Amino acid sequence: MGILDNLRAEMKALESESCHNGYWYCISDVLILITSGMLCGIQRIDDIYDWVESAPTRRFIAEQFGIKKIPCRAQVYNTKLQ
């Protein structure tokens, strides 16, 4: 099992879904996006989100993690682990 598979498995072990203003999204997806951005040396959430929105990154995230729909900026900011 590679590092990306390990990361995906660990993130999926967390709570699987959360609600933000009536929209459902996976907390694990948000954590994968933030962790990936941090591993690329990006430190601010705003910058990570902008990076995630780029076409090459979206393609990578979809291929490696199966995340086809990127959570909106508010969902990324408001993710809370309980």
Secondary structure, DSSP 8 states (H G I E B T S, - for coil): --HHHHHHHHHHTS---EEETTEEE-HHHHHHHHHHHHHTT--SHHHHHHHHHSHHHHHHHHHHH---S---HHHHHT----
